[in-house]
């Protein structure tokens, strides 16, 4: 956030921080300043989203990331949760997300869960049963199958690779 604040000050661009770390700019910001901002921020791998569809897709991503990292039991379906949070139909959100990312929302959630699972496995604080419960899998078997299907590795193979890397870095 410090980088953003610094660049907004340098370019004399007013801004407002809103929910989930998003930044809103007034409509009065010139196209030239937006291009300058986009150019400067690209060096930090920060993308300026100008069109509304890209902004919606990023909001969907943010909500899904938050949902996967929340570590709370999922009390409603992802489709219902997204529709409620964004006040738009799931059909539209699903179509928009897939057209912009080439992934279904469901596939993206699976990828997020598996990435989160890898982090948790590397931390080594939770058992597989606890990890599968935290990530809202119906069973350890379902979690294990999805892990293998997504990564191409069994969980035990993944653990061995992590141990070999750790021992090589000692």
DACOR-V637230 format. One record per helix or strand of 3 or more residues. SS is the DSSP state (H for helix, E for strand). FROM is the first residue (numbers start at 1). TO is the last residue. If there is no record, write none. Layout:
SS;FROM;TO, SS;FROM;TO
This chain:
H;2;10, E;15;17, H;19;21, E;23;25, H;31;42, H;52;69, H;78;86, H;90;101, H;105;123, H;128;134, H;140;151, H;155;168
